[in-house]
Amino acid sequence: MTDRTSRGVRLLLPLLIVCLLIAGCAPTPVARSHSWSLPLHEAEATTLGGWVADRHAAQQVPERSGFRLLVDGDEAFALRAALLARSERTLDVQTYIADDGLTSRVLLVRMLDAAERGVRVRLLLDDLASINNEALLAAIDSHPQVEVRLFNPLLRGRGTLLSRGVMMGADLRRQHRRMHNKLWLSDGAVAITGGRNLGDEYFNADEQRNFADLDLLAVGPVARDLSRSFDEYWRHHLALPLARFRQAEPGAWRELRDDLATWLVAQRHDSPYLVALRERFADMSPEALLLPLTWAPGEALWDPPAKLAGRGRPALDETLSGDLVEVIEALDQRLLIISAYFIPTPQGAAQLQRLARDGVEVAVITNSLEATDVPPVHGAYSGYRPGLLASGVRLYELRADNQEDASLGVPGASSSSLHIKALGFDDDRLFVGSYNVDPRSIWWNSEVGVLVNSEALNRELWALAELGMSPALSYRVRLDREGDLEWHTDNADRAEVLRREPGGWLRHLGAWGSRVLRLEDWL
């Protein structure tokens, strides 16, 4: 073989490998069905919708919606499971992650049972949720009452993780944008949004690691607006039927349901989690499910789905971030930020420092390095701490060993991590949704949430925050006299000050690497 021939083979080999990886992975033509959320009169004809309509009418203030904060992960799961049993017409679920586990299997069985009763189920997942799950999702999708769609899917190279990685890298401009929305809608009448994906760690059911998280239940006008947001995403050209990429045999859902039901029968008495839930949430009447409610004006906010189809950074005033910035700029008392991933950006940090210097109380709760599940994010955030602290911003970082406190929703696991995304504005407003205060939520991901005008719910959020700020659960980050960081906490009820940031060497390495590689804009 000549040198020229050998060189040609070497040049063609990578191309040949890529071609083999993506061969046979072209989408199958499948027509998209046309569907919308239930019209108001049809939603009110259901049991859930009728109950909500009666309570809404009793308020005699049409613009008010009913709200409840869902702090406890057990309750958040039990409510979803019970709503599945009570749904009569429609179920719409939008999520970023859908992991296999105890809670997901319970919900899947009930989802298929609901479909058998004639409930139309629409399941909209970010494409990353389909990795290693396509066969399962295809079996669910085989039910005539169920349709699964993937948002912003990879069109080719889906066969293996290697091929996915190659093709995602080739289209990084679009593939790094993800649908991060979390939304649950039963009969178009009851909505749940917030930080929880579908997976055991979001519902206190994981023995190894659980998330402290928060949802907001909404009924009334806000729930109808959230249904409209779901329709916008469902009908967008980036939402493609799963059947274009993977199809199961007709009736595959029956075998899946039977297998899951058999497995769950064994868990019914052996799983302490399910046994406790049955004892706690035996009554599934609408009153038991939804009460107590706080009635107040609210506004559903969401990014337009086109945010994921654009080029470059979207205009801020066309995003959910722009709506929140307007609220923050009008503050004169206090601002609470609870964000699992907190990277304020230079502009955001300057705004927070300006507020603090003007006398606004600014408090931030996020994960410590030892608690975060994404150390590179912590690395990008860490550089902002000295400037924020010097201006008067209070910083609290959740510890990893706070699982003994059930009030934060993380009992029973060997470690825990903050996953809440919430903002408190002055004494009368709050925002709960899927939105983190970081570049990914600002520019690249799509998000959803609800802005509520309520002193009562604002107090509830601050009470949760005060609990999270306690030295037994969090590190209070401060500056010493020399301007160096120190971490104040309690150890066995005794005050302790740490001079070195808590966290193992591998976590420190991950945080350091993100700073060196300047990854902030991608995180």
C-alpha positions as CSV (number, residue, x, y, z in Angstrom):
1,M,0.0,0.0,0.0
2,T,1.4,3.4,-1.0
3,D,1.8,6.3,1.4
4,R,-0.9,8.2,-0.5
5,T,-3.3,5.2,-0.3
6,S,-2.6,4.7,3.4
7,R,-3.2,8.4,4.0
8,G,-6.5,8.2,2.1
9,V,-7.6,5.3,4.2
10,R,-6.8,7.1,7.4
11,L,-8.8,10.1,6.3
12,L,-11.8,8.1,5.2
13,L,-11.9,5.8,8.2
14,P,-13.5,8.4,10.6
15,L,-16.1,9.3,8.0
16,L,-16.9,5.6,7.5
17,I,-17.3,5.0,11.2
18,V,-19.7,8.0,11.5
19,C,-21.7,6.7,8.5
20,L,-22.0,3.2,10.1
21,L,-23.1,4.8,13.3
22,I,-25.9,6.7,11.8
23,A,-26.9,4.2,9.1
24,G,-30.5,3.0,9.3
25,C,-31.4,5.7,11.9
26,A,-33.4,8.0,9.6
27,P,-36.9,8.9,11.0
28,T,-39.9,7.0,9.8
29,P,-42.6,9.2,8.3
30,V,-45.5,9.4,10.8
31,A,-48.3,12.0,10.6
32,R,-48.8,14.2,13.6
33,S,-52.3,14.1,15.2
34,H,-54.1,17.3,15.9
35,S,-55.3,17.8,19.5
36,W,-55.9,20.6,22.0
37,S,-56.6,20.9,25.7
38,L,-60.2,20.6,26.8
39,P,-62.4,23.6,26.3
40,L,-63.6,25.2,29.5
41,H,-67.1,23.9,29.3
42,E,-65.9,20.3,28.8
43,A,-63.3,20.6,31.6
44,E,-66.0,21.8,34.0
45,A,-68.2,18.7,33.0
46,T,-65.6,16.4,34.7
47,T,-65.6,15.7,38.4
48,L,-62.4,17.5,39.0
49,G,-63.3,20.4,36.8
50,G,-66.8,20.7,38.3
51,W,-65.4,20.8,41.8
52,V,-62.9,23.5,40.8
53,A,-65.6,25.6,39.0
54,D,-67.8,25.6,42.1
55,R,-64.9,26.7,44.4
56,H,-63.8,29.3,41.9
57,A,-67.3,30.7,41.6
58,A,-67.6,31.0,45.4
59,Q,-64.6,33.4,45.4
60,Q,-66.7,35.9,43.4
61,V,-63.4,37.3,42.0
62,P,-62.9,35.8,38.5
63,E,-59.2,36.6,38.2
64,R,-58.3,34.6,41.3
65,S,-56.8,31.0,41.1
66,G,-56.4,28.5,43.8
67,F,-52.8,27.5,44.8
68,R,-51.0,25.2,47.2
69,L,-47.3,24.7,47.7
70,L,-46.3,21.0,47.6
71,V,-43.1,20.8,49.7
72,D,-43.3,17.1,50.8
73,G,-42.2,14.7,48.1
74,D,-44.4,11.9,49.3
75,E,-47.4,14.1,49.0
76,A,-46.4,15.4,45.6
77,F,-46.2,11.8,44.3
78,A,-49.4,10.7,46.0
79,L,-51.3,13.6,44.5
80,R,-50.2,12.8,41.0
81,A,-51.1,9.1,41.5
82,A,-54.5,10.1,42.9
83,L,-55.2,12.6,40.1
84,L,-54.5,9.8,37.6
85,A,-57.2,7.7,39.3
86,R,-59.6,10.7,39.2
87,S,-59.0,11.9,35.6
88,E,-61.9,11.3,33.3
89,R,-61.1,13.0,30.0
90,T,-57.4,14.1,29.6
91,L,-54.0,13.9,31.1
92,D,-51.1,16.1,29.8
93,V,-47.6,15.6,31.2
94,Q,-44.6,17.6,30.2
95,T,-41.2,16.7,31.7
96,Y,-37.4,17.0,31.2
97,I,-36.5,13.7,32.9
98,A,-38.5,10.4,33.2
99,D,-36.5,7.8,35.1
100,D,-37.5,4.2,35.8
101,G,-38.2,3.4,39.4
102,L,-40.9,2.6,41.9
103,T,-42.8,5.9,41.6
104,S,-42.6,6.0,37.8
105,R,-43.9,2.4,37.5
106,V,-46.9,3.3,39.7
107,L,-47.7,6.3,37.6
108,L,-47.2,4.3,34.3
109,V,-49.6,1.6,35.5
110,R,-52.2,4.2,36.5
111,M,-51.6,6.1,33.2
112,L,-52.4,3.0,31.2
113,D,-55.4,2.2,33.4
114,A,-56.6,5.8,32.7
115,A,-56.1,5.3,29.0
116,E,-58.2,2.1,29.2
117,R,-61.0,4.2,30.8
118,G,-60.9,6.4,27.7
119,V,-58.7,9.2,29.1
120,R,-56.6,10.8,26.4
121,V,-52.9,10.8,27.5
122,R,-50.4,13.2,25.9
123,L,-46.8,12.7,27.1
124,L,-44.3,15.3,26.0
125,L,-40.7,14.6,26.9
126,D,-37.4,16.4,26.2
127,D,-35.5,14.1,23.9
128,L,-32.8,13.4,26.6
129,A,-35.5,11.6,28.6
130,S,-35.8,9.0,25.8
131,I,-32.2,7.8,26.2
132,N,-32.3,4.1,27.2
133,N,-36.1,4.4,27.5
134,E,-37.3,4.2,23.9
135,A,-38.5,0.7,24.0
136,L,-40.6,1.4,27.2
137,L,-41.9,4.6,25.7
138,A,-42.8,2.9,22.5
139,A,-44.8,0.3,24.4
140,I,-46.7,3.1,26.2
141,D,-47.2,4.8,22.8
142,S,-48.8,1.7,21.3
143,H,-52.0,2.3,23.3
144,P,-54.5,4.0,21.0
145,Q,-55.4,6.6,23.7
146,V,-51.7,7.5,24.4
147,E,-49.3,9.6,22.3
148,V,-45.7,10.3,23.2
149,R,-43.8,13.2,21.6
150,L,-40.2,14.1,22.0
151,F,-39.1,17.8,22.0
152,N,-36.1,18.8,20.0
153,P,-35.2,15.2,19.2
154,L,-31.9,14.1,17.6
155,L,-33.0,13.1,14.1
156,R,-30.2,10.6,13.3
157,G,-27.7,8.6,15.2
158,R,-30.1,7.5,18.0
159,G,-29.0,3.9,18.1
160,T,-26.1,4.1,20.6
161,L,-24.8,6.5,23.1
162,L,-21.7,6.9,21.0
163,S,-23.6,7.7,17.9
164,R,-25.8,10.1,19.9
165,G,-22.8,11.9,21.2
166,V,-21.3,12.2,17.7
167,M,-24.5,13.6,16.2
168,M,-25.2,15.9,19.1
169,G,-21.8,17.3,18.8
170,A,-22.3,17.9,15.1
171,D,-25.5,19.9,15.8
172,L,-24.5,21.5,19.1
173,R,-26.1,24.8,18.3
174,R,-29.5,23.2,18.6
175,Q,-28.9,20.2,20.7
176,H,-27.6,22.0,23.8
177,R,-31.0,23.7,24.0
178,R,-33.4,21.6,26.1
179,M,-37.1,21.6,27.1
180,H,-36.8,21.9,30.9
181,N,-40.5,22.5,31.5
182,K,-42.3,20.4,34.2
183,L,-46.1,20.4,34.0
184,W,-48.9,18.0,35.0
185,L,-52.5,18.7,33.9
186,S,-55.5,16.6,34.8
187,D,-58.8,17.2,32.9
188,G,-57.5,20.7,32.0
189,A,-58.6,21.7,35.6
190,V,-55.8,20.8,37.9
191,A,-52.2,21.8,37.2
192,I,-48.9,21.1,38.9
193,T,-45.7,22.8,38.0
194,G,-42.4,23.3,39.7
195,G,-39.0,21.6,40.0
196,R,-40.0,17.9,40.1
197,N,-39.3,15.6,37.1
198,L,-40.5,12.0,37.1
199,G,-38.2,9.8,39.2
200,D,-37.8,8.4,42.7
201,E,-35.3,11.0,43.8
202,Y,-37.9,13.7,43.3
203,F,-40.5,12.0,45.5
204,N,-38.4,10.8,48.5
205,A,-38.4,7.2,47.2
206,D,-34.7,6.8,46.5
207,E,-32.7,5.1,49.2
208,Q,-29.4,6.7,48.1
209,R,-30.1,10.3,47.2
210,N,-33.2,12.5,47.3
211,F,-33.9,16.1,46.2
212,A,-35.5,18.8,48.4
213,D,-37.9,20.1,45.8
214,L,-41.1,22.2,45.5
215,D,-44.2,22.2,43.3
216,L,-47.1,24.5,43.0
217,L,-50.6,23.1,42.5
218,A,-52.9,25.5,40.6
219,V,-56.6,25.4,39.8
220,G,-58.7,28.1,38.0
221,P,-57.6,30.6,35.4
222,V,-53.9,29.8,35.8
223,A,-54.5,26.1,35.2
224,R,-56.2,27.0,31.9
225,D,-53.3,29.2,30.9
226,L,-50.9,26.4,31.7
227,S,-52.9,24.1,29.5
228,R,-52.5,26.6,26.7
229,S,-48.7,26.6,27.3
230,F,-48.7,22.8,26.9
231,D,-50.6,23.1,23.6
232,E,-48.0,25.5,22.3
233,Y,-45.2,23.0,22.9
234,W,-47.3,20.0,21.8
235,R,-48.1,21.6,18.4
236,H,-44.6,23.1,17.8
237,H,-42.6,21.7,14.9
238,L,-39.9,20.6,17.4
239,A,-42.3,18.2,19.1
240,L,-42.2,15.0,17.0
241,P,-44.0,11.7,17.6
242,L,-41.9,9.1,19.2
243,A,-43.2,6.7,16.5
244,R,-41.0,8.4,14.0
245,F,-38.0,6.9,15.8
246,R,-39.3,3.8,17.6
247,Q,-42.4,1.7,17.3
248,A,-43.6,-1.3,19.3
249,E,-45.9,-4.1,18.2
250,P,-49.6,-3.2,18.4
251,G,-50.8,-4.0,21.9
252,A,-47.3,-4.0,23.4
253,W,-48.8,-1.8,26.2
254,R,-50.8,-4.8,27.5
255,E,-47.7,-6.8,28.2
256,L,-46.0,-3.8,29.8
257,R,-48.9,-3.0,32.0
258,D,-49.3,-6.7,33.1
259,D,-45.5,-6.9,33.9
260,L,-45.6,-3.7,35.8
261,A,-48.8,-4.6,37.7
262,T,-47.3,-8.0,38.7
263,W,-44.2,-6.3,40.0
264,L,-46.2,-3.7,41.9
265,V,-48.3,-6.3,43.6
266,A,-45.1,-7.7,45.2
267,Q,-44.2,-4.1,46.2
268,R,-47.6,-3.3,47.6
269,H,-46.8,-4.9,51.0
270,D,-43.0,-5.1,50.8
271,S,-42.3,-1.4,50.0
272,P,-42.4,0.7,53.2
273,Y,-42.8,3.8,50.9
274,L,-46.1,2.5,49.3
275,V,-47.4,1.2,52.6
276,A,-46.9,4.5,54.3
277,L,-48.5,6.4,51.4
278,R,-51.6,4.2,51.4
279,E,-52.1,4.9,55.1
280,R,-51.6,8.6,54.7
281,F,-53.5,9.3,51.5
282,A,-56.4,6.8,51.5
283,D,-59.1,9.4,50.8
284,M,-59.0,10.4,47.1
285,S,-62.0,12.8,47.2
286,P,-61.3,16.2,45.5
287,E,-61.4,17.9,48.9
288,A,-58.8,15.6,50.3
289,L,-56.7,15.9,47.2
290,L,-56.7,19.6,46.6
291,L,-57.4,21.4,49.9
292,P,-56.3,23.6,51.5
293,L,-56.1,26.2,48.7
294,T,-55.0,29.8,48.8
295,W,-57.0,31.9,46.4
296,A,-55.1,34.8,44.8
297,P,-54.3,36.5,41.5
298,G,-51.6,34.6,39.5
299,E,-50.0,34.6,36.2
300,A,-48.6,31.6,34.2
301,L,-45.3,32.4,32.6
302,W,-43.5,30.3,30.1
303,D,-40.8,30.6,27.4
304,P,-42.0,30.4,23.9
305,P,-41.1,27.0,22.4
306,A,-39.4,28.9,19.5
307,K,-36.7,29.8,22.0
308,L,-35.2,26.3,21.4
309,A,-35.3,26.8,17.6
310,G,-33.5,30.1,17.4
311,R,-30.0,31.1,16.7
312,G,-27.9,32.8,19.4
313,R,-29.3,34.3,22.5
314,P,-33.0,35.3,22.4
315,A,-34.1,38.8,23.3
316,L,-34.5,39.0,27.0
317,D,-37.9,40.7,26.8
318,E,-39.2,37.7,24.8
319,T,-38.4,35.2,27.6
320,L,-39.6,34.2,31.0
321,S,-36.4,35.7,32.4
322,G,-37.4,39.1,31.1
323,D,-40.7,38.9,33.0
324,L,-38.9,38.1,36.2
325,V,-36.3,40.8,35.7
326,E,-39.1,43.4,35.5
327,V,-40.5,42.2,38.9
328,I,-37.0,42.3,40.5
329,E,-36.3,45.8,39.3
330,A,-39.4,47.1,41.1
331,L,-38.5,45.6,44.5
332,D,-38.0,47.8,47.6
333,Q,-38.0,45.4,50.5
334,R,-36.5,41.9,50.0
335,L,-35.7,39.3,47.5
336,L,-35.4,35.5,48.1
337,I,-33.7,33.3,45.6
338,I,-33.9,29.5,46.0
339,S,-32.1,27.9,43.1
340,A,-30.5,24.5,42.8
341,Y,-28.1,25.8,40.2
342,F,-27.1,29.5,40.8
343,I,-24.9,31.3,38.3
344,P,-26.1,35.0,38.4
345,T,-24.1,36.1,35.3
346,P,-22.2,39.4,35.5
347,Q,-25.3,41.5,34.7
348,G,-27.4,39.6,37.3
349,A,-24.7,39.8,40.0
350,A,-24.5,43.6,39.4
351,Q,-28.2,43.9,39.8
352,L,-28.2,41.9,43.1
353,Q,-25.4,43.9,44.5
354,R,-27.2,47.2,43.5
355,L,-30.3,46.0,45.3
356,A,-28.4,45.0,48.4
357,R,-26.6,48.4,48.5
358,D,-30.0,50.2,48.2
359,G,-31.2,48.5,51.3
360,V,-33.1,45.5,49.8
361,E,-32.7,42.3,51.8
362,V,-31.3,39.8,49.3
363,A,-30.9,36.1,50.4
364,V,-29.8,33.2,48.2
365,I,-30.1,29.5,49.0
366,T,-28.3,27.1,46.7
367,N,-26.3,23.9,46.9
368,S,-22.9,23.6,48.5
369,L,-20.1,21.9,46.6
370,E,-20.6,18.8,48.6
371,A,-24.3,18.6,47.9
372,T,-24.6,19.6,44.2
373,D,-25.1,17.0,41.6
374,V,-23.3,19.2,39.0
375,P,-19.9,20.4,40.4
376,P,-19.0,22.4,37.3
377,V,-22.1,24.6,37.9
378,H,-20.8,25.3,41.4
379,G,-17.4,26.2,39.9
380,A,-19.0,28.9,37.8
381,Y,-21.0,30.3,40.7
382,S,-18.1,30.3,43.2
383,G,-16.4,33.3,41.6
384,Y,-19.4,35.6,42.3
385,R,-19.4,35.0,46.0
386,P,-16.9,37.6,47.2
387,G,-18.6,40.4,45.3
388,L,-22.1,39.4,46.4
389,L,-21.1,39.0,50.0
390,A,-19.2,42.3,50.1
391,S,-22.4,44.1,48.9
392,G,-24.5,42.6,51.7
393,V,-26.1,39.7,49.8
394,R,-26.6,36.7,52.1
395,L,-25.5,33.3,50.8
396,Y,-26.6,29.9,52.1
397,E,-25.4,26.6,50.7
398,L,-27.3,23.5,51.5
399,R,-25.3,20.7,53.2
400,A,-25.4,17.1,51.8
401,D,-26.1,15.5,55.2
402,N,-29.5,17.2,56.1
403,Q,-31.7,14.2,55.3
404,E,-32.8,13.8,58.9
405,D,-35.1,16.8,58.6
406,A,-38.3,15.6,57.0
407,S,-39.6,19.2,56.7
408,L,-37.3,19.8,53.7
409,G,-38.8,16.8,52.0
410,V,-35.7,14.6,52.0
411,P,-36.0,11.9,54.7
412,G,-34.6,8.4,54.4
413,A,-31.7,8.9,52.0
414,S,-28.0,8.7,52.6
415,S,-27.6,12.2,51.0
416,S,-29.7,15.0,49.7
417,S,-29.5,17.9,47.3
418,L,-31.5,21.1,46.7
419,H,-33.6,21.0,43.6
420,I,-36.1,23.9,44.4
421,K,-36.5,26.7,41.9
422,A,-38.4,29.6,43.6
423,L,-38.3,33.3,44.1
424,G,-39.9,35.5,46.8
425,F,-40.6,39.2,46.0
426,D,-41.0,41.6,48.9
427,D,-43.8,40.4,51.2
428,D,-46.6,39.7,48.7
429,R,-45.4,37.8,45.6
430,L,-43.6,34.6,44.7
431,F,-42.6,32.6,41.7
432,V,-42.4,28.8,41.5
433,G,-41.4,26.8,38.4
434,S,-38.7,25.0,36.6
435,Y,-36.5,28.1,36.3
436,N,-33.0,28.1,37.8
437,V,-31.1,31.4,38.1
438,D,-28.3,30.4,35.6
439,P,-27.4,31.0,31.9
440,R,-29.0,27.8,30.8
441,S,-32.4,28.8,32.1
442,I,-31.9,32.4,30.9
443,W,-30.8,31.7,27.4
444,W,-30.8,28.1,26.3
445,N,-33.5,26.0,28.0
446,S,-37.3,26.6,27.9
447,E,-39.0,27.0,31.3
448,V,-42.4,27.4,32.9
449,G,-43.7,28.7,36.2
450,V,-46.3,30.7,38.0
451,L,-46.1,34.2,39.5
452,V,-48.6,34.6,42.4
453,N,-49.7,37.7,44.3
454,S,-50.2,36.3,47.8
455,E,-48.9,37.4,51.2
456,A,-49.9,34.0,52.7
457,L,-47.9,32.0,50.1
458,N,-45.0,34.4,50.3
459,R,-44.9,33.7,54.1
460,E,-45.0,30.0,53.5
461,L,-42.0,30.2,51.0
462,W,-40.0,32.3,53.5
463,A,-40.8,29.9,56.3
464,L,-39.4,27.1,54.1
465,A,-36.4,29.3,53.3
466,E,-35.7,30.1,57.0
467,L,-35.7,26.3,57.7
468,G,-33.2,25.8,54.9
469,M,-31.0,28.6,56.2
470,S,-30.6,27.1,59.6
471,P,-27.0,26.1,60.6
472,A,-28.0,22.5,61.0
473,L,-29.0,22.3,57.3
474,S,-26.9,24.9,55.5
475,Y,-23.5,26.6,55.5
476,R,-23.8,30.4,55.8
477,V,-21.0,31.7,53.6
478,R,-19.2,34.8,54.9
479,L,-16.1,36.9,54.3
480,D,-13.5,37.1,57.1
481,R,-11.5,40.2,57.9
482,E,-9.0,39.4,55.1
483,G,-11.7,38.9,52.6
484,D,-11.4,35.2,52.4
485,L,-14.4,32.9,52.4
486,E,-15.5,30.9,55.4
487,W,-18.4,28.5,56.0
488,H,-20.5,28.8,59.2
489,T,-22.6,25.9,60.3
490,D,-23.5,23.7,63.3
491,N,-21.9,20.4,64.2
492,A,-23.7,18.4,66.9
493,D,-25.4,21.6,68.0
494,R,-22.1,23.5,68.3
495,A,-21.2,26.4,66.1
496,E,-18.3,25.6,63.6
497,V,-16.4,27.7,61.1
498,L,-14.7,26.0,58.1
499,R,-11.9,27.7,56.3
500,R,-11.8,25.2,53.4
501,E,-14.8,24.7,51.2
502,P,-16.6,21.4,52.1
503,G,-16.5,18.7,49.4
504,G,-14.2,15.9,48.2
505,W,-11.2,16.4,45.9
506,L,-13.1,15.1,42.8
507,R,-15.8,17.7,43.3
508,H,-13.2,20.4,43.7
509,L,-11.6,19.2,40.5
510,G,-14.9,19.4,38.6
511,A,-15.5,22.9,39.9
512,W,-12.0,24.0,39.1
513,G,-12.2,22.6,35.6
514,S,-15.4,24.6,34.7
515,R,-13.6,27.8,35.7
516,V,-10.5,27.0,33.8
517,L,-12.4,26.0,30.7
518,R,-14.8,29.0,31.0
519,L,-17.9,26.9,30.7
520,E,-20.2,29.4,32.5
521,D,-22.3,30.3,29.4
522,W,-23.1,26.7,28.7
523,L,-24.1,25.7,32.3
